[in-house]
Amino acid sequence: MTAVSVKLYKNNVEYVSRSQARRVVVGLERFKTIELDFQGIDTVGQAFADEIFRVWHVRHRESRIIPTNMNENVEFMVKWAGWLDDLLTTADTGNGM
């Protein structure tokens, strides 16, 4: 399988730490494309975003994480982690998932 969709759980959960981020992405290196769905998630912490969109990405260059359904707060943190701008450029050209 080359693609997977991951929906973040929302029930009194705040995604703020690196350890939470590592639990979200564990085993996802087996996939080429990972859609990470932020529907209903109000915000994420800097450490959470950095661990997924910078640290994990550097370790697993062959995999691509595509964030979806982000609100303004989540999008800000994903951009802060340095990943979104590259992602949008690729997605806009039709080369995304």
C-alpha positions in Angstrom: 0.0 0.0 0.0 1.4 3.4 -0.9 -1.1 5.8 0.7 -2.9 6.1 4.0 -5.2 8.6 5.6 -4.9 9.4 9.3 -7.6 11.3 11.2 -6.5 12.9 14.4 -8.7 12.0 17.3 -10.5 14.8 19.0 -12.0 14.2 22.4 -10.4 16.5 25.0 -7.0 15.9 23.4 -4.5 18.7 22.8 -1.7 17.8 20.4 1.3 19.7 21.8 4.2 17.4 22.5 6.8 15.6 20.5 5.9 12.3 22.1 2.3 12.7 20.9 3.6 13.4 17.4 5.8 10.3 17.4 2.8 8.2 18.4 0.8 9.6 15.5 3.4 8.8 12.9 4.7 5.5 14.2 4.8 3.0 11.4 3.8 5.5 8.7 7.2 5.3 7.0 5.9 2.2 5.2 3.7 4.5 3.1 4.7 6.9 0.3 1.8 9.3 0.9 0.2 10.1 4.3 -2.9 12.4 4.5 -3.0 13.8 8.0 -6.6 15.1 8.6 -6.9 17.9 11.1 -10.7 18.2 10.9 -12.0 19.5 14.2 -8.6 20.1 15.7 -8.4 23.6 17.1 -4.6 24.0 17.4 -1.4 22.1 17.7 1.8 22.9 19.6 5.1 23.9 18.1 6.8 20.7 19.3 4.1 18.5 17.8 4.2 20.3 14.4 8.0 20.3 14.3 8.3 16.6 15.1 6.0 15.7 12.3 6.7 18.2 9.6 10.4 18.7 10.1 12.0 16.0 12.1 10.0 13.0 10.9 10.2 14.2 7.3 14.0 14.5 7.4 14.2 10.9 8.6 11.7 9.6 6.1 12.3 11.6 2.9 10.7 8.9 0.8 7.3 9.6 2.5 5.2 12.6 2.1 2.8 14.0 4.7 -0.1 16.0 3.4 -2.0 18.0 6.0 -5.7 18.5 5.3 -8.7 20.3 6.9 -6.5 22.7 8.8 -7.9 25.8 10.5 -5.9 29.0 10.7 -4.2 28.1 14.0 -3.1 24.6 12.8 -2.0 26.0 9.4 0.2 28.6 11.2 2.0 25.9 13.2 2.5 23.7 10.2 4.0 26.7 8.3 6.1 27.5 11.3 7.5 23.9 11.1 8.6 24.8 7.6 6.7 22.3 5.6 3.5 23.7 4.2 4.9 26.1 1.6 6.7 23.3 -0.2 3.6 21.2 0.0 1.2 23.8 -1.4 3.6 24.4 -4.3 3.6 20.7 -5.2 -0.2 20.3 -4.6 -1.0 23.3 -6.8 0.8 21.8 -9.7 -1.4 18.6 -9.5 1.5 16.4 -8.3 -0.1 15.8 -4.8 -2.1 12.8 -3.7 
